Amino acid sequence: MEKETKQGLAVVGGLVGAGLAILGITKAKAAAPPPEYCCPYCPGCFATYEELVGHVKDVHPGERIPLPIEWD
């Protein structure tokens, strides 16, 4: 009977560990930093696409405005 109890505990421990691992992955995805919009012409990065567009128009006049690409 003691062997069955130890095996049962091992299975439960494994399931709990797997659940915690999944929880950690979910939290990591939820806590991902917001995307940055980086200028293709200089090292500048901005919090919003609108800020990037304003930067390119002001600092790099005549250059193409980069299109935002959203990856799924």
Distance bins in CASP14 RR format, pairs under 12 A and 6 or more apart:
PFRMAT RR
TARGET T0000
AUTHOR 0000-0000-0000
RMODE 2
METHOD distances of the structure
MODEL  1
1 7 0 0 0 0 0 1 0 0 0 0 0
1 8 0 0 0 0 0 1 0 0 0 0 0
2 8 0 0 0 0 0 1 0 0 0 0 0
2 9 0 0 0 0 0 1 0 0 0 0 0
3 9 0 0 0 0 0 1 0 0 0 0 0
3 10 0 0 0 0 0 1 0 0 0 0 0
4 10 0 0 0 0 0 1 0 0 0 0 0
4 11 0 0 0 0 0 1 0 0 0 0 0
5 11 0 0 0 0 0 1 0 0 0 0 0
5 12 0 0 0 0 0 1 0 0 0 0 0
6 12 0 0 0 0 0 1 0 0 0 0 0
6 13 0 0 0 0 0 1 0 0 0 0 0
7 13 0 0 0 0 0 1 0 0 0 0 0
7 14 0 0 0 0 0 1 0 0 0 0 0
8 14 0 0 0 0 1 0 0 0 0 0 0
8 15 0 0 0 0 0 1 0 0 0 0 0
8 16 0 0 0 0 0 1 0 0 0 0 0
9 15 0 0 0 0 0 1 0 0 0 0 0
9 16 0 0 0 0 0 1 0 0 0 0 0
10 16 0 0 0 0 0 1 0 0 0 0 0
10 17 0 0 0 0 0 1 0 0 0 0 0
11 17 0 0 0 0 0 1 0 0 0 0 0
11 18 0 0 0 0 0 1 0 0 0 0 0
12 18 0 0 0 0 0 1 0 0 0 0 0
12 19 0 0 0 0 0 1 0 0 0 0 0
13 19 0 0 0 0 1 0 0 0 0 0 0
13 20 0 0 0 0 1 0 0 0 0 0 0
13 21 0 0 0 0 0 1 0 0 0 0 0
14 20 0 0 0 0 1 0 0 0 0 0 0
14 21 0 0 0 0 1 0 0 0 0 0 0
15 21 0 0 0 0 0 1 0 0 0 0 0
15 22 0 0 0 0 0 1 0 0 0 0 0
16 22 0 0 0 0 0 1 0 0 0 0 0
16 23 0 0 0 0 0 1 0 0 0 0 0
17 23 0 0 0 0 1 0 0 0 0 0 0
17 24 0 0 0 0 0 1 0 0 0 0 0
18 24 0 0 0 0 0 1 0 0 0 0 0
18 25 0 0 0 0 0 1 0 0 0 0 0
19 25 0 0 0 0 1 0 0 0 0 0 0
19 26 0 0 0 0 1 0 0 0 0 0 0
19 27 0 0 0 0 0 1 0 0 0 0 0
20 26 0 0 0 0 0 1 0 0 0 0 0
20 27 0 0 0 0 0 1 0 0 0 0 0
21 27 0 0 0 0 0 1 0 0 0 0 0
21 28 0 0 0 0 0 1 0 0 0 0 0
22 28 0 0 0 0 0 1 0 0 0 0 0
22 29 0 0 0 0 0 1 0 0 0 0 0
23 29 0 0 0 0 0 1 0 0 0 0 0
23 30 0 0 0 0 0 1 0 0 0 0 0
24 30 0 0 0 0 1 0 0 0 0 0 0
24 31 0 0 0 0 1 0 0 0 0 0 0
25 31 0 0 0 0 0 1 0 0 0 0 0
25 32 0 0 0 0 0 1 0 0 0 0 0
26 32 0 0 0 0 0 1 0 0 0 0 0
33 45 0 0 0 0 0 1 0 0 0 0 0
33 47 0 0 0 0 0 1 0 0 0 0 0
34 45 0 0 0 0 0 1 0 0 0 0 0
34 46 0 0 0 0 0 1 0 0 0 0 0
34 47 1 0 0 1 0 0 0 0 0 0 0
34 48 0 0 0 0 1 0 0 0 0 0 0
34 49 0 0 0 0 0 1 0 0 0 0 0
35 45 0 0 0 0 1 0 0 0 0 0 0
35 46 0 0 0 0 0 1 0 0 0 0 0
35 47 0 0 0 0 1 0 0 0 0 0 0
35 48 0 0 0 0 1 0 0 0 0 0 0
35 49 0 0 0 0 1 0 0 0 0 0 0
35 52 0 0 0 0 0 1 0 0 0 0 0
35 68 0 0 0 0 1 0 0 0 0 0 0
35 69 0 0 0 0 0 1 0 0 0 0 0
35 70 0 0 0 0 1 0 0 0 0 0 0
35 71 0 0 0 0 1 0 0 0 0 0 0
36 43 0 0 0 0 0 1 0 0 0 0 0
36 44 0 0 0 0 1 0 0 0 0 0 0
36 45 1 0 1 0 0 0 0 0 0 0 0
36 46 1 0 0 1 0 0 0 0 0 0 0
36 47 1 0 0 1 0 0 0 0 0 0 0
36 48 0 0 0 0 1 0 0 0 0 0 0
36 49 0 0 0 0 0 1 0 0 0 0 0
36 51 0 0 0 0 0 1 0 0 0 0 0
36 52 0 0 0 0 1 0 0 0 0 0 0
36 68 0 0 0 0 0 1 0 0 0 0 0
37 44 0 0 0 0 1 0 0 0 0 0 0
37 45 1 0 0 1 0 0 0 0 0 0 0
37 46 1 0 1 0 0 0 0 0 0 0 0
37 47 1 0 0 1 0 0 0 0 0 0 0
37 48 1 0 0 1 0 0 0 0 0 0 0
37 49 1 0 1 0 0 0 0 0 0 0 0
37 50 0 0 0 0 1 0 0 0 0 0 0
37 51 1 0 0 1 0 0 0 0 0 0 0
37 52 1 1 0 0 0 0 0 0 0 0 0
37 53 0 0 0 0 1 0 0 0 0 0 0
37 54 0 0 0 0 0 1 0 0 0 0 0
37 55 0 0 0 0 1 0 0 0 0 0 0
37 56 0 0 0 0 0 1 0 0 0 0 0
37 65 0 0 0 0 0 1 0 0 0 0 0
37 66 0 0 0 0 1 0 0 0 0 0 0
37 67 0 0 0 0 0 1 0 0 0 0 0
37 68 1 0 0 1 0 0 0 0 0 0 0
37 69 0 0 0 0 0 1 0 0 0 0 0
37 70 0 0 0 0 0 1 0 0 0 0 0
38 44 1 0 0 1 0 0 0 0 0 0 0
38 45 1 0 1 0 0 0 0 0 0 0 0
38 46 1 0 0 1 0 0 0 0 0 0 0
38 47 0 0 0 0 0 1 0 0 0 0 0
38 49 0 0 0 0 0 1 0 0 0 0 0
38 51 0 0 0 0 0 1 0 0 0 0 0
38 52 1 0 0 1 0 0 0 0 0 0 0
38 55 0 0 0 0 0 1 0 0 0 0 0
38 56 0 0 0 0 0 1 0 0 0 0 0
38 66 0 0 0 0 1 0 0 0 0 0 0
38 68 0 0 0 0 0 1 0 0 0 0 0
38 69 0 0 0 0 0 1 0 0 0 0 0
39 45 1 0 0 1 0 0 0 0 0 0 0
39 46 1 0 0 1 0 0 0 0 0 0 0
39 49 0 0 0 0 0 1 0 0 0 0 0
39 51 0 0 0 0 0 1 0 0 0 0 0
39 52 1 0 0 1 0 0 0 0 0 0 0
39 53 0 0 0 0 0 1 0 0 0 0 0
39 54 0 0 0 0 0 1 0 0 0 0 0
39 55 1 0 0 1 0 0 0 0 0 0 0
39 56 1 0 0 1 0 0 0 0 0 0 0
39 57 0 0 0 0 0 1 0 0 0 0 0
39 58 0 0 0 0 0 1 0 0 0 0 0
39 59 1 0 0 1 0 0 0 0 0 0 0
39 60 1 0 0 1 0 0 0 0 0 0 0
39 63 0 0 0 0 1 0 0 0 0 0 0
39 64 0 0 0 0 0 1 0 0 0 0 0
39 65 0 0 0 0 0 1 0 0 0 0 0
39 66 1 0 0 1 0 0 0 0 0 0 0
40 52 0 0 0 0 1 0 0 0 0 0 0
40 55 0 0 0 0 0 1 0 0 0 0 0
40 56 0 0 0 0 1 0 0 0 0 0 0
40 60 0 0 0 0 1 0 0 0 0 0 0
40 63 0 0 0 0 1 0 0 0 0 0 0
40 64 0 0 0 0 1 0 0 0 0 0 0
40 65 0 0 0 0 1 0 0 0 0 0 0
40 66 1 0 1 0 0 0 0 0 0 0 0
40 67 0 0 0 0 0 1 0 0 0 0 0
40 69 0 0 0 0 0 1 0 0 0 0 0
41 52 0 0 0 0 0 1 0 0 0 0 0
41 55 0 0 0 0 1 0 0 0 0 0 0
41 56 1 0 0 1 0 0 0 0 0 0 0
41 57 0 0 0 0 0 1 0 0 0 0 0
41 58 0 0 0 0 0 1 0 0 0 0 0
41 59 1 0 0 1 0 0 0 0 0 0 0
41 60 1 0 1 0 0 0 0 0 0 0 0
41 61 0 0 0 0 0 1 0 0 0 0 0
41 62 0 0 0 0 0 1 0 0 0 0 0
41 63 1 0 1 0 0 0 0 0 0 0 0
41 64 0 0 0 0 1 0 0 0 0 0 0
41 65 0 0 0 0 0 1 0 0 0 0 0
41 66 0 0 0 0 1 0 0 0 0 0 0
42 52 0 0 0 0 0 1 0 0 0 0 0
42 55 0 0 0 0 1 0 0 0 0 0 0
42 56 0 0 0 0 1 0 0 0 0 0 0
42 58 0 0 0 0 0 1 0 0 0 0 0
42 59 1 0 0 1 0 0 0 0 0 0 0
42 60 1 0 0 1 0 0 0 0 0 0 0
42 63 0 0 0 0 0 1 0 0 0 0 0
43 55 0 0 0 0 0 1 0 0 0 0 0
43 59 0 0 0 0 0 1 0 0 0 0 0
44 51 0 0 0 0 0 1 0 0 0 0 0
44 52 0 0 0 0 1 0 0 0 0 0 0
44 54 0 0 0 0 0 1 0 0 0 0 0
44 55 1 0 0 1 0 0 0 0 0 0 0
44 56 0 0 0 0 0 1 0 0 0 0 0
44 59 0 0 0 0 1 0 0 0 0 0 0
44 60 0 0 0 0 0 1 0 0 0 0 0
45 51 0 0 0 0 1 0 0 0 0 0 0
45 52 0 0 0 0 1 0 0 0 0 0 0
45 55 0 0 0 0 1 0 0 0 0 0 0
46 52 1 0 1 0 0 0 0 0 0 0 0
46 53 0 0 0 0 1 0 0 0 0 0 0
46 54 0 0 0 0 1 0 0 0 0 0 0
46 55 1 0 0 1 0 0 0 0 0 0 0
46 56 0 0 0 0 1 0 0 0 0 0 0
46 58 0 0 0 0 0 1 0 0 0 0 0
46 59 0 0 0 0 0 1 0 0 0 0 0
46 66 0 0 0 0 0 1 0 0 0 0 0
46 68 0 0 0 0 0 1 0 0 0 0 0
47 55 0 0 0 0 0 1 0 0 0 0 0
48 54 0 0 0 0 1 0 0 0 0 0 0
48 55 0 0 0 0 0 1 0 0 0 0 0
48 68 0 0 0 0 1 0 0 0 0 0 0
49 55 0 0 0 0 0 1 0 0 0 0 0
49 56 0 0 0 0 0 1 0 0 0 0 0
49 65 0 0 0 0 1 0 0 0 0 0 0
49 66 0 0 0 0 1 0 0 0 0 0 0
49 67 0 0 0 0 1 0 0 0 0 0 0
49 68 1 0 1 0 0 0 0 0 0 0 0
49 69 0 0 0 0 0 1 0 0 0 0 0
49 70 0 0 0 0 0 1 0 0 0 0 0
50 56 0 0 0 0 0 1 0 0 0 0 0
50 57 0 0 0 0 0 1 0 0 0 0 0
50 65 0 0 0 0 0 1 0 0 0 0 0
50 68 0 0 0 0 0 1 0 0 0 0 0
51 57 0 0 0 0 0 1 0 0 0 0 0
51 58 0 0 0 0 0 1 0 0 0 0 0
51 59 0 0 0 0 0 1 0 0 0 0 0
51 68 0 0 0 0 0 1 0 0 0 0 0
52 58 0 0 0 0 0 1 0 0 0 0 0
52 59 0 0 0 0 0 1 0 0 0 0 0
52 60 0 0 0 0 0 1 0 0 0 0 0
52 63 0 0 0 0 0 1 0 0 0 0 0
52 65 0 0 0 0 1 0 0 0 0 0 0
52 66 1 0 0 1 0 0 0 0 0 0 0
52 67 0 0 0 0 0 1 0 0 0 0 0
52 68 0 0 0 0 1 0 0 0 0 0 0
53 59 0 0 0 0 0 1 0 0 0 0 0
53 60 0 0 0 0 0 1 0 0 0 0 0
53 63 0 0 0 0 0 1 0 0 0 0 0
53 64 0 0 0 0 0 1 0 0 0 0 0
53 65 1 0 1 0 0 0 0 0 0 0 0
53 66 0 0 0 0 1 0 0 0 0 0 0
53 67 0 0 0 0 0 1 0 0 0 0 0
53 68 0 0 0 0 1 0 0 0 0 0 0
54 60 0 0 0 0 1 0 0 0 0 0 0
54 61 0 0 0 0 0 1 0 0 0 0 0
54 63 0 0 0 0 0 1 0 0 0 0 0
54 65 0 0 0 0 1 0 0 0 0 0 0
54 66 0 0 0 0 0 1 0 0 0 0 0
55 61 0 0 0 0 0 1 0 0 0 0 0
55 63 0 0 0 0 0 1 0 0 0 0 0
55 65 0 0 0 0 0 1 0 0 0 0 0
55 66 0 0 0 0 0 1 0 0 0 0 0
56 62 0 0 0 0 1 0 0 0 0 0 0
56 63 1 0 1 0 0 0 0 0 0 0 0
56 64 0 0 0 0 1 0 0 0 0 0 0
56 65 1 0 1 0 0 0 0 0 0 0 0
56 66 1 0 0 1 0 0 0 0 0 0 0
56 67 0 0 0 0 0 1 0 0 0 0 0
57 63 0 0 0 0 1 0 0 0 0 0 0
57 64 0 0 0 0 0 1 0 0 0 0 0
57 65 1 0 0 1 0 0 0 0 0 0 0
57 66 0 0 0 0 0 1 0 0 0 0 0
58 65 0 0 0 0 0 1 0 0 0 0 0
60 66 0 0 0 0 0 1 0 0 0 0 0
END
